[in-house]
Amino acid sequence: MSDQYRDTEVWTHDGDVVVGRLVEESDEWVTVQLPPTVAGGSDGELVDVPREEVKLLRPSPTSRMPQGTLDGLQREEILEMLAWLLEEKR
């Protein structure tokens, strides 16, 4: 999965975990955008975690794409979709 779509896990010293798209990193803060809400469809809220509270920052091992998303598609449909995603946009 492309890095632009991969979520980041921010683990704090208190044991909290914030998962979302890494927006900004500085010496003072780590800013993560939470996933969009299903109802609103807009981007999720931004969460700032103070750098001194961050215990671990790592790529999330899971994707936001729900399990089984491709299960209802035929092989040819999946290949067509992949070809469309990979073609150069001009």
Residue pairs with C-beta under 8 A, 6 or more apart in sequence:
1 63
5 21
5 63
5 64
6 59
6 60
6 63
7 19
7 20
7 21
7 35
7 59
7 60
7 62
7 64
8 19
8 20
8 21
8 22
8 32
8 57
8 58
8 59
8 60
9 17
9 18
9 19
9 56
9 57
9 58
9 59
9 60
10 17
10 18
10 19
10 30
10 32
10 49
10 54
10 56
10 57
11 17
11 54
11 55
11 56
11 57
11 58
12 18
12 49
12 53
12 54
12 55
13 53
13 54
13 55
14 53
18 32
18 34
18 47
18 49
19 32
19 34
19 35
19 60
20 32
20 33
20 34
20 35
20 44
20 47
21 32
21 33
22 30
22 31
22 32
23 31
23 32
23 33
23 46
24 30
24 31
25 31
25 57
26 51
27 51
28 50
28 51
29 48
29 49
29 50
29 51
30 48
30 49
30 51
30 54
30 57
31 46
31 47
31 48
31 49
32 46
32 47
32 49
33 43
33 44
33 45
33 46
33 47
34 44
34 45
34 46
34 47
35 44
35 64
36 42
36 43
36 44
37 44
70 78
73 81
